[in-house]
């Protein structure tokens, strides 16, 4: 879940603020940081969450790909065709949506 802090930092990486909980109504802007409208923060949060959700297949693939060393060993023993087949199986298991 994308939180308010991540959303603010995506809008203004240099923003200085304090927040209580994950509530846009509980933000205290510090050191002359220009306040960001609540609606803008919530819209950014929704945008970031949608992007994160859309890339779930990438995270699942990454957790199943063999290490580089194992992939090189696969190429050595099975050739590029064998390596491609093993990678394709993972890509097929977690397709882009």
Phi and psi in radians as a Rosetta constraint file:
Dihedral C 1 N 2 CA 2 C 2 CIRCULARHARMONIC -1.347 0.35
Dihedral N 2 CA 2 C 2 N 3 CIRCULARHARMONIC 2.256 0.35
Dihedral C 2 N 3 CA 3 C 3 CIRCULARHARMONIC -1.761 0.35
Dihedral N 3 CA 3 C 3 N 4 CIRCULARHARMONIC 3.063 0.35
Dihedral C 3 N 4 CA 4 C 4 CIRCULARHARMONIC -1.078 0.35
Dihedral N 4 CA 4 C 4 N 5 CIRCULARHARMONIC -0.693 0.35
Dihedral C 4 N 5 CA 5 C 5 CIRCULARHARMONIC -1.050 0.35
Dihedral N 5 CA 5 C 5 N 6 CIRCULARHARMONIC -0.828 0.35
Dihedral C 5 N 6 CA 6 C 6 CIRCULARHARMONIC -1.059 0.35
Dihedral N 6 CA 6 C 6 N 7 CIRCULARHARMONIC -0.663 0.35
Dihedral C 6 N 7 CA 7 C 7 CIRCULARHARMONIC -1.166 0.35
Dihedral N 7 CA 7 C 7 N 8 CIRCULARHARMONIC -0.787 0.35
Dihedral C 7 N 8 CA 8 C 8 CIRCULARHARMONIC -1.084 0.35
Dihedral N 8 CA 8 C 8 N 9 CIRCULARHARMONIC -0.809 0.35
Dihedral C 8 N 9 CA 9 C 9 CIRCULARHARMONIC -1.126 0.35
Dihedral N 9 CA 9 C 9 N 10 CIRCULARHARMONIC -0.498 0.35
Dihedral C 9 N 10 CA 10 C 10 CIRCULARHARMONIC -1.235 0.35
Dihedral N 10 CA 10 C 10 N 11 CIRCULARHARMONIC -0.568 0.35
Dihedral C 10 N 11 CA 11 C 11 CIRCULARHARMONIC -1.371 0.35
Dihedral N 11 CA 11 C 11 N 12 CIRCULARHARMONIC -0.809 0.35
Dihedral C 11 N 12 CA 12 C 12 CIRCULARHARMONIC -2.447 0.35
Dihedral N 12 CA 12 C 12 N 13 CIRCULARHARMONIC 1.678 0.35
Dihedral C 12 N 13 CA 13 C 13 CIRCULARHARMONIC -1.043 0.35
Dihedral N 13 CA 13 C 13 N 14 CIRCULARHARMONIC -0.368 0.35
Dihedral C 13 N 14 CA 14 C 14 CIRCULARHARMONIC -1.708 0.35
Dihedral N 14 CA 14 C 14 N 15 CIRCULARHARMONIC 0.081 0.35
Dihedral C 14 N 15 CA 15 C 15 CIRCULARHARMONIC -1.066 0.35
Dihedral N 15 CA 15 C 15 N 16 CIRCULARHARMONIC 2.417 0.35
Dihedral C 15 N 16 CA 16 C 16 CIRCULARHARMONIC -2.042 0.35
Dihedral N 16 CA 16 C 16 N 17 CIRCULARHARMONIC 2.195 0.35
Dihedral C 16 N 17 CA 17 C 17 CIRCULARHARMONIC -2.826 0.35
Dihedral N 17 CA 17 C 17 N 18 CIRCULARHARMONIC 2.889 0.35
Dihedral C 17 N 18 CA 18 C 18 CIRCULARHARMONIC -2.183 0.35
Dihedral N 18 CA 18 C 18 N 19 CIRCULARHARMONIC 2.528 0.35
Dihedral C 18 N 19 CA 19 C 19 CIRCULARHARMONIC -2.425 0.35
Dihedral N 19 CA 19 C 19 N 20 CIRCULARHARMONIC 2.454 0.35
Dihedral C 19 N 20 CA 20 C 20 CIRCULARHARMONIC -1.787 0.35
Dihedral N 20 CA 20 C 20 N 21 CIRCULARHARMONIC 2.073 0.35
Dihedral C 20 N 21 CA 21 C 21 CIRCULARHARMONIC 1.218 0.35
Dihedral N 21 CA 21 C 21 N 22 CIRCULARHARMONIC -2.563 0.35
Dihedral C 21 N 22 CA 22 C 22 CIRCULARHARMONIC -2.164 0.35
Dihedral N 22 CA 22 C 22 N 23 CIRCULARHARMONIC 0.979 0.35
Dihedral C 22 N 23 CA 23 C 23 CIRCULARHARMONIC -2.151 0.35
Dihedral N 23 CA 23 C 23 N 24 CIRCULARHARMONIC 2.046 0.35
Dihedral C 23 N 24 CA 24 C 24 CIRCULARHARMONIC -1.085 0.35
Dihedral N 24 CA 24 C 24 N 25 CIRCULARHARMONIC -0.321 0.35
Dihedral C 24 N 25 CA 25 C 25 CIRCULARHARMONIC -1.451 0.35
Dihedral N 25 CA 25 C 25 N 26 CIRCULARHARMONIC -0.091 0.35
Dihedral C 25 N 26 CA 26 C 26 CIRCULARHARMONIC -2.007 0.35
Dihedral N 26 CA 26 C 26 N 27 CIRCULARHARMONIC 0.648 0.35
Dihedral C 26 N 27 CA 27 C 27 CIRCULARHARMONIC -1.759 0.35
Dihedral N 27 CA 27 C 27 N 28 CIRCULARHARMONIC 2.320 0.35
Dihedral C 27 N 28 CA 28 C 28 CIRCULARHARMONIC -2.010 0.35
Dihedral N 28 CA 28 C 28 N 29 CIRCULARHARMONIC 2.043 0.35
Dihedral C 28 N 29 CA 29 C 29 CIRCULARHARMONIC -1.444 0.35
Dihedral N 29 CA 29 C 29 N 30 CIRCULARHARMONIC 2.335 0.35
Dihedral C 29 N 30 CA 30 C 30 CIRCULARHARMONIC -2.082 0.35
Dihedral N 30 CA 30 C 30 N 31 CIRCULARHARMONIC 2.776 0.35
Dihedral C 30 N 31 CA 31 C 31 CIRCULARHARMONIC 0.864 0.35
Dihedral N 31 CA 31 C 31 N 32 CIRCULARHARMONIC 0.835 0.35
Dihedral C 31 N 32 CA 32 C 32 CIRCULARHARMONIC 1.106 0.35
Dihedral N 32 CA 32 C 32 N 33 CIRCULARHARMONIC 0.386 0.35
Dihedral C 32 N 33 CA 33 C 33 CIRCULARHARMONIC -1.217 0.35
Dihedral N 33 CA 33 C 33 N 34 CIRCULARHARMONIC 2.233 0.35
Dihedral C 33 N 34 CA 34 C 34 CIRCULARHARMONIC -1.164 0.35
Dihedral N 34 CA 34 C 34 N 35 CIRCULARHARMONIC 2.227 0.35
Dihedral C 34 N 35 CA 35 C 35 CIRCULARHARMONIC -1.052 0.35
Dihedral N 35 CA 35 C 35 N 36 CIRCULARHARMONIC 2.540 0.35
Dihedral C 35 N 36 CA 36 C 36 CIRCULARHARMONIC -1.846 0.35
Dihedral N 36 CA 36 C 36 N 37 CIRCULARHARMONIC 2.343 0.35
Dihedral C 36 N 37 CA 37 C 37 CIRCULARHARMONIC -1.038 0.35
Dihedral N 37 CA 37 C 37 N 38 CIRCULARHARMONIC 2.458 0.35
Dihedral C 37 N 38 CA 38 C 38 CIRCULARHARMONIC -0.961 0.35
Dihedral N 38 CA 38 C 38 N 39 CIRCULARHARMONIC -0.743 0.35
Dihedral C 38 N 39 CA 39 C 39 CIRCULARHARMONIC -1.079 0.35
Dihedral N 39 CA 39 C 39 N 40 CIRCULARHARMONIC -0.656 0.35
Dihedral C 39 N 40 CA 40 C 40 CIRCULARHARMONIC -1.188 0.35
Dihedral N 40 CA 40 C 40 N 41 CIRCULARHARMONIC -0.683 0.35
Dihedral C 40 N 41 CA 41 C 41 CIRCULARHARMONIC -1.130 0.35
Dihedral N 41 CA 41 C 41 N 42 CIRCULARHARMONIC -0.809 0.35
Dihedral C 41 N 42 CA 42 C 42 CIRCULARHARMONIC -1.164 0.35
Dihedral N 42 CA 42 C 42 N 43 CIRCULARHARMONIC -0.626 0.35
Dihedral C 42 N 43 CA 43 C 43 CIRCULARHARMONIC -1.157 0.35
Dihedral N 43 CA 43 C 43 N 44 CIRCULARHARMONIC -0.731 0.35
Dihedral C 43 N 44 CA 44 C 44 CIRCULARHARMONIC -1.125 0.35
Dihedral N 44 CA 44 C 44 N 45 CIRCULARHARMONIC -0.695 0.35
Dihedral C 44 N 45 CA 45 C 45 CIRCULARHARMONIC -1.061 0.35
Dihedral N 45 CA 45 C 45 N 46 CIRCULARHARMONIC -0.772 0.35
Dihedral C 45 N 46 CA 46 C 46 CIRCULARHARMONIC -1.118 0.35
Dihedral N 46 CA 46 C 46 N 47 CIRCULARHARMONIC -0.731 0.35
Dihedral C 46 N 47 CA 47 C 47 CIRCULARHARMONIC -1.098 0.35
Dihedral N 47 CA 47 C 47 N 48 CIRCULARHARMONIC -0.819 0.35
Dihedral C 47 N 48 CA 48 C 48 CIRCULARHARMONIC -1.128 0.35
Dihedral N 48 CA 48 C 48 N 49 CIRCULARHARMONIC -0.684 0.35
Dihedral C 48 N 49 CA 49 C 49 CIRCULARHARMONIC -1.143 0.35
Dihedral N 49 CA 49 C 49 N 50 CIRCULARHARMONIC -0.723 0.35
Dihedral C 49 N 50 CA 50 C 50 CIRCULARHARMONIC -1.099 0.35
Dihedral N 50 CA 50 C 50 N 51 CIRCULARHARMONIC -0.723 0.35
Dihedral C 50 N 51 CA 51 C 51 CIRCULARHARMONIC -1.131 0.35
Dihedral N 51 CA 51 C 51 N 52 CIRCULARHARMONIC -0.768 0.35
Dihedral C 51 N 52 CA 52 C 52 CIRCULARHARMONIC -1.054 0.35
Dihedral N 52 CA 52 C 52 N 53 CIRCULARHARMONIC -0.821 0.35
Dihedral C 52 N 53 CA 53 C 53 CIRCULARHARMONIC -1.100 0.35
Dihedral N 53 CA 53 C 53 N 54 CIRCULARHARMONIC -0.676 0.35
Dihedral C 53 N 54 CA 54 C 54 CIRCULARHARMONIC -1.162 0.35
Dihedral N 54 CA 54 C 54 N 55 CIRCULARHARMONIC -0.361 0.35
Dihedral C 54 N 55 CA 55 C 55 CIRCULARHARMONIC -1.786 0.35
Dihedral N 55 CA 55 C 55 N 56 CIRCULARHARMONIC 0.306 0.35
Dihedral C 55 N 56 CA 56 C 56 CIRCULARHARMONIC -1.032 0.35
Dihedral N 56 CA 56 C 56 N 57 CIRCULARHARMONIC -0.681 0.35
Dihedral C 56 N 57 CA 57 C 57 CIRCULARHARMONIC -1.023 0.35
Dihedral N 57 CA 57 C 57 N 58 CIRCULARHARMONIC -0.616 0.35
Dihedral C 57 N 58 CA 58 C 58 CIRCULARHARMONIC -1.143 0.35
Dihedral N 58 CA 58 C 58 N 59 CIRCULARHARMONIC -0.748 0.35
Dihedral C 58 N 59 CA 59 C 59 CIRCULARHARMONIC -1.154 0.35
Dihedral N 59 CA 59 C 59 N 60 CIRCULARHARMONIC -0.670 0.35
Dihedral C 59 N 60 CA 60 C 60 CIRCULARHARMONIC -1.183 0.35
Dihedral N 60 CA 60 C 60 N 61 CIRCULARHARMONIC -0.737 0.35
Dihedral C 60 N 61 CA 61 C 61 CIRCULARHARMONIC -1.063 0.35
Dihedral N 61 CA 61 C 61 N 62 CIRCULARHARMONIC -0.835 0.35
Dihedral C 61 N 62 CA 62 C 62 CIRCULARHARMONIC -1.019 0.35
Dihedral N 62 CA 62 C 62 N 63 CIRCULARHARMONIC -0.619 0.35
Dihedral C 62 N 63 CA 63 C 63 CIRCULARHARMONIC -1.264 0.35
Dihedral N 63 CA 63 C 63 N 64 CIRCULARHARMONIC -0.337 0.35
Dihedral C 63 N 64 CA 64 C 64 CIRCULARHARMONIC -1.817 0.35
Dihedral N 64 CA 64 C 64 N 65 CIRCULARHARMONIC -0.289 0.35
Dihedral C 64 N 65 CA 65 C 65 CIRCULARHARMONIC -1.093 0.35
Dihedral N 65 CA 65 C 65 N 66 CIRCULARHARMONIC 2.430 0.35
Dihedral C 65 N 66 CA 66 C 66 CIRCULARHARMONIC -1.165 0.35
Dihedral N 66 CA 66 C 66 N 67 CIRCULARHARMONIC 2.825 0.35
Dihedral C 66 N 67 CA 67 C 67 CIRCULARHARMONIC -1.096 0.35
Dihedral N 67 CA 67 C 67 N 68 CIRCULARHARMONIC 2.837 0.35
Dihedral C 67 N 68 CA 68 C 68 CIRCULARHARMONIC -0.998 0.35
Dihedral N 68 CA 68 C 68 N 69 CIRCULARHARMONIC -0.728 0.35
Dihedral C 68 N 69 CA 69 C 69 CIRCULARHARMONIC -1.046 0.35
Dihedral N 69 CA 69 C 69 N 70 CIRCULARHARMONIC -0.771 0.35
Dihedral C 69 N 70 CA 70 C 70 CIRCULARHARMONIC -1.158 0.35
Dihedral N 70 CA 70 C 70 N 71 CIRCULARHARMONIC -0.652 0.35
Dihedral C 70 N 71 CA 71 C 71 CIRCULARHARMONIC -1.163 0.35
Dihedral N 71 CA 71 C 71 N 72 CIRCULARHARMONIC -0.714 0.35
Dihedral C 71 N 72 CA 72 C 72 CIRCULARHARMONIC -1.125 0.35
Dihedral N 72 CA 72 C 72 N 73 CIRCULARHARMONIC -0.669 0.35
Dihedral C 72 N 73 CA 73 C 73 CIRCULARHARMONIC -1.117 0.35
Dihedral N 73 CA 73 C 73 N 74 CIRCULARHARMONIC -0.701 0.35
Dihedral C 73 N 74 CA 74 C 74 CIRCULARHARMONIC -1.078 0.35
Dihedral N 74 CA 74 C 74 N 75 CIRCULARHARMONIC -0.742 0.35
Dihedral C 74 N 75 CA 75 C 75 CIRCULARHARMONIC -1.095 0.35
Dihedral N 75 CA 75 C 75 N 76 CIRCULARHARMONIC -0.754 0.35
Dihedral C 75 N 76 CA 76 C 76 CIRCULARHARMONIC -1.075 0.35
Dihedral N 76 CA 76 C 76 N 77 CIRCULARHARMONIC -0.798 0.35
Dihedral C 76 N 77 CA 77 C 77 CIRCULARHARMONIC -1.486 0.35
Dihedral N 77 CA 77 C 77 N 78 CIRCULARHARMONIC -0.558 0.35
Dihedral C 77 N 78 CA 78 C 78 CIRCULARHARMONIC -2.047 0.35
Dihedral N 78 CA 78 C 78 N 79 CIRCULARHARMONIC -0.066 0.35
Dihedral C 78 N 79 CA 79 C 79 CIRCULARHARMONIC 1.351 0.35
Dihedral N 79 CA 79 C 79 N 80 CIRCULARHARMONIC 3.035 0.35
Dihedral C 79 N 80 CA 80 C 80 CIRCULARHARMONIC -1.077 0.35
Dihedral N 80 CA 80 C 80 N 81 CIRCULARHARMONIC -0.662 0.35
Dihedral C 80 N 81 CA 81 C 81 CIRCULARHARMONIC -1.092 0.35
Dihedral N 81 CA 81 C 81 N 82 CIRCULARHARMONIC -0.764 0.35
Dihedral C 81 N 82 CA 82 C 82 CIRCULARHARMONIC -1.137 0.35
Dihedral N 82 CA 82 C 82 N 83 CIRCULARHARMONIC -0.697 0.35
Dihedral C 82 N 83 CA 83 C 83 CIRCULARHARMONIC -1.119 0.35
Dihedral N 83 CA 83 C 83 N 84 CIRCULARHARMONIC -0.814 0.35
Dihedral C 83 N 84 CA 84 C 84 CIRCULARHARMONIC -1.025 0.35
Dihedral N 84 CA 84 C 84 N 85 CIRCULARHARMONIC -0.694 0.35
Dihedral C 84 N 85 CA 85 C 85 CIRCULARHARMONIC -1.100 0.35
Dihedral N 85 CA 85 C 85 N 86 CIRCULARHARMONIC -0.720 0.35
Dihedral C 85 N 86 CA 86 C 86 CIRCULARHARMONIC -1.199 0.35
Dihedral N 86 CA 86 C 86 N 87 CIRCULARHARMONIC -0.644 0.35
Dihedral C 86 N 87 CA 87 C 87 CIRCULARHARMONIC -1.256 0.35
Dihedral N 87 CA 87 C 87 N 88 CIRCULARHARMONIC -0.688 0.35
Dihedral C 87 N 88 CA 88 C 88 CIRCULARHARMONIC -1.076 0.35
Dihedral N 88 CA 88 C 88 N 89 CIRCULARHARMONIC -0.637 0.35
Dihedral C 88 N 89 CA 89 C 89 CIRCULARHARMONIC -1.036 0.35
Dihedral N 89 CA 89 C 89 N 90 CIRCULARHARMONIC -0.694 0.35
Dihedral C 89 N 90 CA 90 C 90 CIRCULARHARMONIC -1.238 0.35
Dihedral N 90 CA 90 C 90 N 91 CIRCULARHARMONIC -0.743 0.35
Dihedral C 90 N 91 CA 91 C 91 CIRCULARHARMONIC -1.102 0.35
Dihedral N 91 CA 91 C 91 N 92 CIRCULARHARMONIC -0.675 0.35
Dihedral C 91 N 92 CA 92 C 92 CIRCULARHARMONIC -1.191 0.35
Dihedral N 92 CA 92 C 92 N 93 CIRCULARHARMONIC -0.602 0.35
Dihedral C 92 N 93 CA 93 C 93 CIRCULARHARMONIC -1.174 0.35
Dihedral N 93 CA 93 C 93 N 94 CIRCULARHARMONIC -0.615 0.35
Dihedral C 93 N 94 CA 94 C 94 CIRCULARHARMONIC -2.199 0.35
Dihedral N 94 CA 94 C 94 N 95 CIRCULARHARMONIC 1.336 0.35
Dihedral C 94 N 95 CA 95 C 95 CIRCULARHARMONIC -1.260 0.35
Dihedral N 95 CA 95 C 95 N 96 CIRCULARHARMONIC 2.775 0.35
Dihedral C 95 N 96 CA 96 C 96 CIRCULARHARMONIC -1.158 0.35
Dihedral N 96 CA 96 C 96 N 97 CIRCULARHARMONIC 2.468 0.35
